[in-house]
Amino acid sequence: MSTPQNDRPTPGARPIAVVTGASSGIGAATARALAASGYDVVCAARRADRVQDLAAEIGGRAIACDITVDADVSVLVGAVGPRLDLLVNNAGGAVGMEPVREADLDAWTTMFATNVIGTGRVTKALLPALVEGRGTIVVVTSTAADAPYEGGAGYCGAKAAERSIVGAMRLELVDQPVRVCEVAPGMVHTEEFSLTRFHGDQQRAEAVYSGVAEPLVADDIAECIAWIASRPAHVNIDRLVVRPRAQAANHKVFRG
């Protein structure tokens, strides 16, 4: 895998990366990929035991952090220090898939609090360190941001709003040495995403991937994120859409 790029490397020091939502799925896979690329990875997630185990495995650092809580994010900022090379905003997810007429608005609030406001909170807090480190911001959105689908009003809306953060920041930071990038995954089979969405209903969660021979897995997205981070500093990957070959669009999936 390519070596991380930075305009101002510090002799003897590893570049620093923060990965939110690092306790499982894409976040955990990304932390492993970045550690293999030479980063000092700060693994941030609500579940302290999981990120502690992950940090021990990859030689990184664990921070128990709920991105919806100001005090937790302040602890994360303190742990990072004055310079940051890479921020991967991965924490978020989907809750529920009811039509609007049956919407659980508490679930919508949760999705906006994590995917949108949480991403904004973490990025705002770490932006001075990213400017100092001439860093890169990668936001993991979703192809759900592309267009609505039945049952997806809350999640599609949250991911579309998160995408708007990416676009606005890229305009706002054009005169700063910070890259702003987006990875939009399609169908990724991880251990928790659909299970969380369907409130622990294993049968409904597995049905999402039924008949799809090769959905994406977390390592596929992690590899994309590591590749984006390894580009030369003048190269910005605005948006990378990643789907399995069997998924031509959100609504068009081949099930053999």
C-alpha positions in Angstrom: 0.0 0.0 0.0 1.2 3.5 -0.7 3.0 5.7 1.8 0.9 8.6 3.3 1.6 11.9 1.6 2.3 15.1 3.5 3.9 18.4 2.5 5.6 18.8 5.8 6.6 15.4 7.3 8.1 15.5 10.8 11.3 13.5 10.9 10.9 10.4 12.9 7.2 11.0 13.5 4.3 8.9 12.1 1.5 10.8 10.5 -1.6 10.9 12.7 -5.1 9.7 11.6 -8.4 9.9 13.5 -11.1 7.4 12.6 -14.5 7.8 14.1 -16.9 4.9 14.5 -13.8 2.7 14.7 -15.4 0.0 16.9 -16.6 -2.2 14.0 -17.3 -2.4 10.2 -15.8 0.2 7.9 -14.3 2.1 10.8 -12.4 -0.8 12.2 -11.2 -1.9 8.8 -10.1 1.6 8.0 -8.1 1.9 11.2 -6.3 -1.4 10.3 -5.6 -0.3 6.8 -4.2 3.1 7.9 -2.0 1.5 10.6 -0.6 -0.8 7.9 0.2 2.3 5.8 2.2 3.8 8.6 -0.3 6.0 10.5 -0.5 6.5 14.2 -4.3 5.8 14.3 -6.5 7.3 17.0 -9.5 4.9 17.2 -12.6 6.8 18.4 -15.9 5.2 19.2 -18.5 5.0 21.9 -17.7 1.4 22.8 -14.5 1.8 24.8 -13.7 -2.0 25.1 -13.8 -2.5 21.4 -11.6 0.4 20.4 -9.2 -0.5 23.2 -8.8 -4.0 21.7 -8.5 -2.6 18.2 -5.9 0.0 19.3 -3.9 -2.8 21.0 -4.0 -4.9 17.9 -2.8 -2.2 15.5 -0.5 -0.2 17.8 -2.8 2.8 17.8 -4.6 4.8 20.5 -8.1 4.3 21.8 -10.5 7.2 22.7 -14.0 6.5 24.0 -15.9 9.2 22.1 -19.6 9.8 21.4 -19.5 12.3 18.6 -22.9 13.7 19.8 -21.3 14.9 23.1 -19.2 18.0 23.2 -17.1 16.9 26.2 -16.2 13.6 24.5 -15.1 15.4 21.3 -13.0 17.8 23.5 -11.2 14.8 24.9 -10.5 13.6 21.4 -9.1 16.9 20.4 -6.8 16.9 23.4 -5.6 13.4 22.6 -4.8 14.4 19.0 -2.7 17.4 19.8 -1.8 20.4 17.6 -1.4 18.6 14.3 -3.5 16.1 12.4 -2.8 14.5 9.0 -6.1 12.7 8.4 -9.6 12.7 9.7 -12.0 9.9 8.6 -15.5 10.8 9.6 -17.1 7.4 9.6 -19.4 7.4 12.6 -23.1 7.4 11.8 -25.4 4.8 10.4 -29.1 4.0 9.7 -31.9 3.4 12.1 -35.2 2.0 10.8 -36.7 1.8 7.3 -40.3 2.8 7.8 -42.3 4.9 5.4 -42.9 8.5 6.3 -46.5 7.9 7.5 -45.0 5.5 10.1 -41.8 7.3 10.8 -40.0 7.0 14.1 -38.9 10.6 14.4 -36.7 9.7 17.4 -34.7 7.5 15.0 -34.5 10.4 12.5 -33.2 12.6 15.3 -30.5 10.0 16.1 -29.5 9.7 12.5 -29.1 13.5 12.1 -27.3 13.8 15.4 -24.7 11.3 14.4 -24.3 11.5 10.6 -24.8 15.3 10.3 -24.2 17.2 13.5 -21.7 14.7 14.9 -19.6 14.9 11.7 -19.8 18.7 11.9 -18.9 18.7 15.5 -15.8 16.6 15.1 -14.6 18.3 11.9 -15.0 21.8 13.4 -13.1 20.8 16.5 -10.2 19.2 14.7 -10.0 21.7 11.8 -7.2 23.8 13.4 -5.1 20.7 13.8 -5.9 19.6 10.2 -4.8 23.0 8.9 -1.6 22.8 10.9 -0.9 19.3 9.6 -1.9 20.2 6.0 -4.3 17.3 6.4 -7.1 15.4 4.6 -10.7 15.1 5.6 -12.5 12.0 4.3 -16.2 11.7 5.0 -17.9 8.4 4.6 -21.4 9.1 3.2 -23.5 6.7 1.2 -25.1 6.3 -2.2 -28.3 7.0 -0.1 -27.3 10.6 -0.6 -27.8 10.3 -4.3 -31.6 9.9 -4.3 -34.4 8.9 -1.9 -35.9 5.4 -1.8 -38.9 3.9 -0.1 -38.4 3.7 3.6 -35.2 5.8 3.4 -36.5 9.3 4.0 -34.6 9.8 7.3 -31.4 8.1 6.3 -31.3 9.5 2.8 -31.9 12.9 4.2 -29.2 12.6 6.8 -26.6 11.4 4.2 -27.6 14.1 1.8 -27.1 16.7 4.5 -23.7 15.1 5.4 -22.7 15.4 1.7 -23.6 19.1 1.8 -21.1 19.5 4.6 -18.4 18.1 2.4 -19.3 20.4 -0.5 -19.5 23.5 1.6 -16.2 22.8 3.3 -14.4 22.2 0.0 -15.5 25.7 -1.0 -14.7 27.3 2.3 -11.2 25.8 2.6 -10.1 26.3 -1.0 -7.3 28.7 0.2 -6.2 26.3 3.0 -3.8 23.3 2.7 -6.6 20.9 3.6 -8.2 18.3 1.2 -11.9 17.5 1.6 -12.9 14.1 0.2 -16.0 11.9 0.2 -16.4 8.2 -0.1 -20.0 7.0 -0.9 -20.4 3.3 -0.5 -23.3 1.3 -1.9 -24.1 -2.2 -0.6 -21.5 -3.2 2.0 -22.1 -6.3 4.0 -20.8 -5.6 7.5 -21.7 -7.3 10.8 -23.8 -4.4 12.2 -25.1 -1.9 9.7 -28.3 -3.7 8.6 -28.7 -5.3 12.0 -28.8 -1.9 13.6 -31.1 -0.6 11.0 -33.6 -3.4 11.6 -33.3 -3.2 15.4 -31.5 -6.5 15.8 -33.7 -8.5 13.5 -31.1 -10.9 12.0 -33.5 -12.3 9.4 -34.3 -8.9 7.9 -30.7 -7.8 8.1 -29.5 -10.9 6.1 -32.3 -10.4 3.5 -30.7 -7.2 2.4 -27.8 -9.2 0.9 -29.8 -12.3 -0.1 -28.8 -13.7 -3.4 -26.0 -11.1 -3.9 -22.9 -13.3 -4.5 -20.3 -10.6 -3.8 -21.4 -7.5 -1.9 -18.7 -5.2 -0.8 -17.1 -5.8 2.5 -15.6 -3.3 5.0 -12.0 -3.9 3.7 -13.0 -2.7 0.2 -14.0 0.7 1.5 -11.0 0.9 3.9 -8.7 0.3 1.0 -10.4 3.1 -0.9 -9.9 5.5 2.0 -6.3 4.6 2.4 -5.8 5.2 -1.3 -7.3 8.6 -1.2 -5.1 9.5 1.8 -2.0 8.4 -0.1 -2.5 10.7 -3.1 -0.1 13.5 -3.5 -1.1 16.6 -1.6 -2.2 18.5 -4.7 -4.7 15.7 -5.7 -8.2 15.9 -4.2 -10.6 13.0 -4.7 -13.9 15.0 -4.5 -16.2 12.0 -4.4 -15.6 8.3 -4.8 -18.7 6.2 -5.4 -18.1 2.5 -4.6 -20.6 -0.2 -5.4 -20.4 -4.0 -5.9 -20.6 -5.0 -9.5 -24.0 -6.6 -8.8 -25.5 -3.2 -7.8 -26.0 -0.9 -10.8 -28.0 1.6 -8.7 -29.7 1.7 -5.3 -32.8 0.1 -6.7 -31.1 -2.2 -9.3 -29.4 -5.2 -7.7 -28.7 -8.6 -9.4 -29.7 -11.5 -7.1 -28.7 -14.8 -8.6 
